[in-house]
C-alpha cells in the first residue's frame, strides 16, 4: 500500500520507537485508568498513531479498515462457529454426559484427572469463562461426594480450560495472532495441543495437586452454573457419549486431514492438483470443518431429537452475542497492527531488536507478558504483541513450523500472571470462594507457570524446526 502514497513526514528510528512506546502507554492508560473499552481504546490509539507517524489523512481510514477487515476475515468465522458449537454442547447436557463417563471410567480416586480430561475436551470449542461455568456444578457435586479441598478438583479443571483457550484455535487469541503473523492455523492447532497438554500436566495436575493439599477451600453453598433460561432447559436432551465425542473430534480430524495432506504434498506423495486432494483439503480448512460440525450438531442435538427449528435457532443465536466484543477487540488489534506496519514502526522495532541481540521469539513473549500484566486482557496482550512483531515476521523467512511456534510463544506471554485487573481472576476467585490473597497465591502463580512452561515448549519446537 505504501507504494501508492508517501508519509507526510519521516521520523527517525528513535522517533518511531518513541511513538510506539507512547501509543502502548496511551492504550494501557485508556483501558486501565480511563476505563475505556479495549475496542474503543485500540481504535483511538490507532488513529492517533497514524497521525503521529505522518500517514496522510486521505489514506488514514483506508489503512485502518484494511488492518481491521483483514483480521476479522480470519477471526470472526472461527470464533463465531466455535461459540455456536460450544453453546449447543453446553445446553444439551453433553458436558455432563462426558464428565460422568470419564469419572465412571477412571474411578473416584482419579476424579480430578477425569474432570480435567473432560475440561480439556470441552475446552476445544468452549471459551474459558463459559466452559468453567458449565463444569462448576459437576465439579462441586464431585467434590461434595468425595470430600477434600475444592481446589483439588477445580484448579486442574480450570487450568485445562485456560490452556486450551490460550493455545488452541478456534479461540480468538491464537486465531488473531495466526492471522496477523501469517501462520498456518492447522499447524497452530496441532502444535497448540502439543504445548497445551504438557503445560496442563505440569501446572494443572502437579501444581494443582500441591495447591489442593496446601489450601483447604470449602465448597461454596451456592452452586454457580450455566444460566437456566427457558430455551436452554428445552434444549436439554442428555445426548449419548458417542455423539458428544464425535462432535468434539470431528473438526480436529478434518483439520488434521488438511494438514496431513499438505505435508504429504510437500513430501511429493500426493499432488495438490488432484481433484480428490483439493476436496479433502477444502473439508479440512478450519472454517469449513467447524461449519460442518456446527450443522451436524444442530441435527444431532436438535432436529433429530424432535426439537423445533425455532428453538435450535435461538440456541445458536444466543452464542453470538457474548463473542461480539471479543471479535471486535481482535479486529481492532489488527487495525493497530496495520498502522504500525504502514508507519514504519515495525522496521524500527526490528532494527532495535537486532541491535539488542534479543531473539524475536523471546522479544514477542516479553512484550505480550508486559502488556498482559499491565492491563489484564490476554486478547489485547496477544494482539498487541503480534502487531508489534508482525513486520519483522513478514520479512524473517521463517518456515511454517517456526511461525506456529512464534504464535504459541506470544500466546504464552499473553496469559502471564493474571491478577486483579483480569476478569478471569475474579471469576475464579468468586466461583471458588477464595479471598484475593489466596487467589493471588494459587491462580496468579499458576497462570505465570502456564506462561513459562508454554513458552519453553514453544521455544523447543522453534529450535527443532530451525535445525
Beta strands, then each sheet from edge to edge (+ up, - down):
end
